[in-house]
Structures are given as C-alpha cells and as structure tokens.
Amino acid sequence: MNAHALEALEFGRIRALVARRCASDVGRERAERIAPLAEQATIDLVLDGVAEAHALQISEPDWDEIACPDVREALRRCMVEGAVLDAADLVQIGRFLEIAARIPRFFTPRGGARRHPVLGALADRLLVDPAFARRITRSFEPSGEVRDEASTALRRVRRDLRRLRQSVSARLEELSQRFRTPGEESHVTLRGGRYVLSLAAAEKRQLPGIVHDRSSTGKTLFVEPLDLIDANNDLAEMEAQERAEIHRILRELSDWVRERHAALRETAEALGELDEYAARARLARDLQATRPSLEEASRTLHIVRGRHPLLFLAIGDRTVPLDLTLEGARRGMVISGPNMGGKSVVLKTVGLLTVMAQSGLFVPAGEGTTLPWCDEIFVDIGDEQSLDSDLSTYAARLRNMRAALTAASRRSLVLLDELGAGTDPAEGAALGQALLAEIGRREAFCVATTHLGAFKAFAAKQTGFENAAMEYDPQTLGPTYRLLTGVPGRSHAFELAEREGWPQEQLEAARVFLPAPDAQADELLARIEEELRELREARAEVASKEQRLTADRESYRRLSGNLKRRMSELRIERAMEEDRRIREARGLLAELRARWTRAEAQRPVADPAEERQWFHERERALAEMERTRPPVPRRESPPATEPLAADQVQPGREVFARSLGVPVKILERAAGGKRVWVDHRGVRVVVPAGDLVRLPERSEQEPPAAPAQNRPAARTAHASPGTGAGALQEELSDSVRGEIDLRGLSREECLAQLDLYLDRALLAGYPQVRIIHGKGTGTLQREVQAYLKKHRHVRAQRGGEAHEGGWGVTIAMLGESEGRDRG
C-alpha cells in the first residue's frame, strides 16, 4: 500500500499509539513497523492473536507484564569467541529469562486443547531455563555486584579478605593513635590499592615505612609501615584471586549465553511479538474497538457506528458515530454539506478503519462492521502544495488523482476530498466527473466530498453512486456531524453569512447573483432536509413510544404475575392456618374425650349421654368447618430446571426453594457451603443449595412434578382433593419431600426446622417421614427423638434401618395420637 495514503490518513499516529502501549523495546520497534498485510490468511491470524490477547487481559490480568530488558546488544557482543559479558549484562539476561519462564503457564493446554493457539505458538518459541535464571539471581545483586554466593571459591576468598582487612585496619588505627600530632588528624586510607597511614611530615622519621604519596602542600605524607608490607602484599594477592574468580564466573555464564545465542535471540523476538499483541489489545480496549470482518472478495464496505480513533481518544463519547454502507453495484458515494461539517472526518474514518483492519488491528466500530480487503488505497486529502517540487496545490491534487486513474481496480479504495476545488469550478467539476466515472467503471470503492452542485447531479444520475449529506441544525446553524445517505447536502453559505453578521440587504443582493437553477435547487434541498428531519423526529418518537409501551407491558406482566402469586400464597397460608387450628381443636377435643372417659370409669357421671352429645356437636362443627372451607389453588412454582450455579447463590437474590415450595430471599451460605440460609416472610430457614432455582418469568408456569418415590403413599381420611385440606395436601405433595436433613444445625435451628417440616409433611399426607440428623456424638439424635416423643401428631418413631441410613436417621410415623397425655 502506497506510503502517501498512509501518511495522508495519519496511520503513523496509530502506530505510535500501539508503540506507546508496548512494555519492551523490541515490542515498540515491532509496533513502529505495523503496516497493511498482503495476505488475507495472515491478517486473520494476527486478528486471532489480538482477540486472544484481549481475552487474556480479562481472564489473566498479569499475563502481559512483558517489560523485559533489551538483551540483543549483549547477545551480539557475546557472539565474539572468548568475549566476557559484564555483570550488568548478565543481570539483564537473568531478568529476561525470568519473564520468559513465566509466560508459558498462561498457554498450557487444558483438557487436551490449547486455549490460545496463536499466542501459545509464540510461547512455544521461548527458551525456558529457570535453573540458569536462578543461578544469575544467586550470583548477582540487582545492581550488578557479584554476590559471595556466586561460588564457593569466591565466598572463601572474600571471607579471608575481610579478616585480613580488619587485621590491617586495626593495626593502622593503633599506629594512628600513637603518631597523631596534637591538633592534627591522622587516618587510615588507601593509596595504590595498599592500606597506608596519613602522617604529618615531621613525624615521618618516627615511623619507618614507604611513602606512597604526599598532600598538595607537602605537609602530609601517606606512609605504609614496614611491618605491614607483607600483610598488604597478602591483601593484593587475595584481591587478585577475587578478581580472577569473578572473571571465571562471568566467563562461565557468558559461555552459557554464547552456546544458546540462537535460542535467546528467538526468545527476544517472541517476547517482543507477544508484547506487540498485548499492546494491540490494549489499544482495542482503549478505543472500545471490535474485531472487523475483512472481506477478501471486496464486495462490501459496511461500517456500523464507526469512530475516528484519534478523535475518539481526544473527545471520547462525544464523537458522533458513522454508519456507512457501500455494496453490490453501489460502490461510490458523493458527500456534500457545509464547511466544518465533518466531511473530511468521514473520509479519513473510512480510510483509517480500512487500513487498521488490514494491518491486523481492531477498529473502533460496532459489531457487524465489514471492510474490504484492498490491494491499494488512493487518497487526495488536504493542501499538498510543495515549493521544493514546484507543485501548486491543484497540481499536487492532479498528481494524486492521476495515480488513481492509473492503477485503481475493483479491489481499490479511492478517497477524494473537496473534489473540484482549487481551480475553475466548471473545469474542476468536469475533470472530477470524468475521474468518478472512470473509478465507477472499474468498480472501485470511492468516497468523495464536494461543495459543487455538478457532482450532486452526477451522483444522482450515475449508476453505482449515491448522494449523502452532513446534517446541519437549522436552529443552531451548526453541524451535527451525522451522515445522511440518499440526499445531497447544502453548503448553507447564506445562513453562515447571516450568523456572522452580514447585513440583510447584502444577503438579498447576493441572492440576485445566484443563478436561478441553483437557487431553485437550494430551495428544494432545504425542503427535503426539513421533511427528512421531521420524518426522523417522527420515527424517533414512535420508537420511543414503542419502547415505553414495551416497558409498560413488561411491568404490567410482572406485577400481574406477582399479584397472582401473592394471592395464591395468601390463600394457601390461610388454609394452612385454618388446618392447623382444626388439628389443634381435634387434638384438644380428643384429649378431653380421653380424660372424660378415664373420669367416667373412675366416677360415674350424672348424665353421660349429655356429655357424649356435647362431644358429638363439637366434632360435627369441626367437620362442617372442613367441608365449607373454600378450595385452595395450586401453588405456582418454576419448571423443573437445573439448580442455581454456585456463583449465582448471592445474598439478596430472590429465588424459588423447591423443598419449601415458596419464593425466598437468599441470606447467606451455611457452614460447609452445601446449605443456604433463606428468608421467607421474616422466617429464617436453611435449605440445601441444590433446592434453589430461578423464579419463573411468567406466573402461569406449572410447578415441577415431584419424583414419584418422594410423594406420599396415602392421604389422611378427611382429605378431599380439590377442596379444603385435600387441595392443600395435593399442593404440598408436589413440593414437600419425604425427608429432611438437619445435619450441621444448632439445637434451636434444628427444632425450628423440624417443627415447620412436620406441619408441611402432615398437610401433604405423608404417613411417615425420614429425619436425617447424622451420627456424630448422638446429641442431635437425642434432641430430635425427644422432640418427636412430645409431638401430638407423631404416633411412633424408630431408628433407621441399615438401608435407610442406620442410626444417623430417625423414621417418624405421622397421624393422630389421641391417647397421648400432654399434661
């Protein structure tokens, strides 16, 4: 693709945006070389890599920390046989290898398939040698200083050096105190790598030794005492041994680097490429960009809510999005409208998005954007006057247009700004129309902007072209930057002149000079613009009303469903309360009858028939209450769906508890995580997490069918399906299970849950239920069995058989127990 087009579209600034987001020098250099790619397969591969990098930045935020040092110069120097790298170079290579060793774990195949094949293939090229990286870390400080741990020999030499230095320093300090002249300082220092003592020149004769240096005034001498010469010699020898050992270590590590030069160079390139992919993904995130569909056959140019990337980064969401489509036989567009209305921005947006897509970059546009694969882009934008080449502005433009005439093809994109400007309007229009006609004949994609009416007429009648206009707000006399297709635009010269304060008489005089056809066309365009504006406003109003109507309908449906559910719940709750009172009355009546029978056996009653009559009347009243109770509707519940996923069990969420048969609100997870505390109308209840499902979307949904083995085998004698307790029993039999699990609960929670469960099991008609309390220490078992012994509707209980759960389970037989003494 020609360099002139890339420069005119400012693609270099896009490269700079990618380079700025790179963390390594190699990545930045790669980003600065980004250019349109020649093969469709290569473009798809790069876009795949950007998509993978974008996904990884969401799932693995630290994967792209590839701020690795540039080791290429050190590798180049190390290629010379016998060359020894310094400690700073080796520290950089160690850091480089640490980063290389960290990357592959993000691309390890899971379940036999690699998650990110493009980036994973780059990770496969990395040299992973954690042992060598650890050796470097052990051998050098981050500053480059060689550590004692670099080798055993170095540790030993440095230990001996420290001891000898301390000895020599102590001896010199002692001499310093002895020969110090009053009023003057005497101190230990180094001269020529040897420890010496600074003395006043007058004291030299008192301390035999070698003078290594003197001060600038000659009053101070630096003397090495004779009895320390051997010690200083030993120090010099040990320091030489230290330097030799350090050199040996550096040579050994440099040899390792030299042997793996090719692999290290490949690793540097692979890390740079990974860094470049990460930078491309970061730019996509900052631009809110999407992956474009690149069409190799070049049949369609379809931009959905496209934004100029540089403009978007500058003003953000204030950027007006662009919708533009060229496809099939209609592959040309002529855009007209006022100055500063955004025509050139449209032109550059089309060109820049096309170049970005073909360079393997995501584009700031909506899903569904399709861009053509172009073999060439021809651009004529702006003032290209050149004094050096003796070209006028129009001559430069003619040169650009000639390039399009020479080489444009069906796979080309031609962008022409202010077509016909820069010369005589009639001649410029004639040349421009000839150019557009030839481009149309070659079926190249073309977008041109103009002020000249001749091009508007050309687009209206020329096959393959259509008119478009930049919208203009007549109230504010300012542009809206929206592209309107199908109609030409007006230049609004008179409106702009009026806004700038031109006198009305001058404007009227100017209109006299306006050719009649032009004035009529301008008036017609004004009427068309107004009608289109009114039509758009009407459509927007209709769309807004439809949206509000849809929202109201949804709100009504939701409120209606909630109301129906609440009414059903109230009926069921009322029926449950009535049934509880009837059962209590029956229990009390049975207890009174039993006491009366015992009393009658002990002491004859004056008139037993009257007492029996009293009991019969009360029993008939209870039977009449049951008979006349209104029918209870079936409780609504969601269909039998999968339980909520673990991450969906969130405090405050309203769900349906299948074991309770009612909607509840999640409070918190119980200990262990397998149970959940929920709230039902102010009552705190714990249920298995697997019982929770989503609330139904429509109140008309049927409740889930309970498994056959969990349904009660028989109903109580007074149950009559469809009315009263029978309807309630039929309802509860679908939602209440034949067992309850109390494991993990406190004593109070256990008994509260058990009491609620027994009431519901009785209403559901279960003849017996299975109570799971676990084995443990047996405390919960004793509490449960003691409670069951006192419950008026538990006629018997027993421990579980082996197949039922053994002594971790108690089986409770339900029914009336009239003979039990509650006193």
Salt bridges, closest charged atoms under 4 A:
GLU10 OE2 - ARG13 NH1 3.12
GLU10 OE1 - LYS348 NZ 3.89
ASP25 OD1 - ARG28 NH2 2.65
GLU29 OE2 - ARG72 NH2 2.80
ASP48 OD1 - ARG291 NH1 2.64
ASP62 OD2 - ARG105 NH2 3.90
ASP64 OD2 - ARG282 NH2 3.13
ASP70 OD2 - ARG72 NH2 2.85
GLU73 OE2 - ARG76 NH2 2.36
GLU73 OE2 - ARG77 NE 3.79
ASP89 OD2 - ARG77 NH2 2.88
GLU98 OE1 - ARG95 NH1 3.74
ASP124 OD2 - ARG114 NH2 2.98
GLU141 OE2 - ARG147 NE 3.43
ASP148 OD1 - ARG158 NH1 2.77
ASP148 OD2 - ARG162 NH1 3.33
GLU149 OE1 - ARG147 NE 3.74
ASP160 OD1 - ARG159 NE 3.86
GLU174 OE2 - ARG171 NH1 3.44
GLU174 OE2 - ARG178 NH2 3.73
ASP213 OD2 - ARG191 NE 3.19
GLU224 OE2 - ARG194 NH2 2.87
GLU224 OE1 - HIS212 NE2 2.57
ASP227 OD2 - ARG171 NH2 2.87
GLU239 OE2 - ARG165 NH2 2.94
GLU242 OE2 - ARG158 NE 2.77
GLU245 OE2 - ARG248 NH2 2.73
GLU252 OE2 - ARG135 NH1 3.04
GLU252 OE1 - ARG248 NH1 3.01
ASP255 OD1 - ARG258 NH1 2.64
GLU259 OE1 - ARG260 NH1 3.26
GLU266 OE2 - ARG125 NE 2.45
GLU273 OE2 - ARG30 NH2 3.83
GLU273 OE1 - ARG125 NH1 3.54
GLU276 OE1 - ARG30 NE 2.82
GLU276 OE2 - ARG280 NH2 2.77
ASP286 OD2 - ARG21 NE 2.82
ASP286 OD1 - ARG285 NE 3.21
ASP380 OD2 - ARG397 NE 2.79
GLU384 OE2 - HIS4 NE2 2.98
GLU384 OE1 - ARG399 NH2 3.97
GLU418 OE2 - LYS343 NZ 3.92
GLU418 OE2 - HIS451 NE2 3.82
GLU438 OE2 - ARG441 NH2 2.53
GLU438 OE2 - ARG442 NE 2.85
GLU443 OE1 - ARG410 NE 2.90
GLU466 OE2 - ARG330 NH1 2.31
GLU471 OE1 - ARG482 NH1 3.69
GLU471 OE2 - ARG536 NH2 2.50
GLU495 OE2 - ARG490 NH2 2.63
GLU495 OE2 - HIS492 ND1 3.67
GLU500 OE2 - ARG499 NE 3.80
GLU508 OE2 - ARG511 NH1 3.38
ASP522 OD1 - ARG490 NE 3.16
GLU523 OE2 - ARG527 NH1 3.36
GLU529 OE1 - ARG490 NH1 3.81
GLU529 OE1 - HIS492 NE2 3.81
GLU530 OE1 - ARG533 NH2 3.05
GLU541 OE2 - LYS545 NZ 3.43
GLU554 OE2 - ARG557 NH2 2.59
GLU569 OE1 - ARG566 NH1 3.42
GLU573 OE2 - ARG566 NH1 3.95
GLU573 OE2 - ARG681 NE 3.34
GLU577 OE2 - ARG580 NH2 2.39
GLU577 OE2 - ARG581 NE 3.14
ASP579 OD2 - ARG583 NE 2.95
ASP579 OD1 - ARG629 NH2 3.72
GLU584 OE2 - ARG580 NH1 2.48
GLU591 OE2 - ARG595 NH2 3.00
GLU600 OE2 - ARG612 NH2 3.53
GLU617 OE1 - ARG618 NH1 3.68
GLU619 OE2 - ARG593 NH2 2.98
GLU619 OE1 - HIS616 ND1 3.78
GLU624 OE2 - ARG627 NH2 2.55
GLU626 OE1 - ARG586 NH2 3.72
GLU668 OE2 - ARG684 NH2 2.67
ASP691 OD1 - ARG737 NH2 2.80
GLU700 OE2 - LYS564 NZ 3.48
GLU730 OE2 - ARG634 NH1 3.13
GLU731 OE2 - ARG635 NE 3.87
ASP734 OD2 - ARG634 NH2 2.25
ASP734 OD1 - ARG711 NH2 3.45
GLU739 OE1 - ARG770 NH1 2.57
ASP741 OD1 - ARG675 NH2 2.82
ASP741 OD2 - ARG743 NH2 2.72
ASP759 OD1 - ARG583 NH2 3.83
GLU783 OE1 - ARG747 NE 2.82
GLU804 OE1 - ARG798 NH1 2.97
GLU816 OE1 - HIS793 ND1 3.66
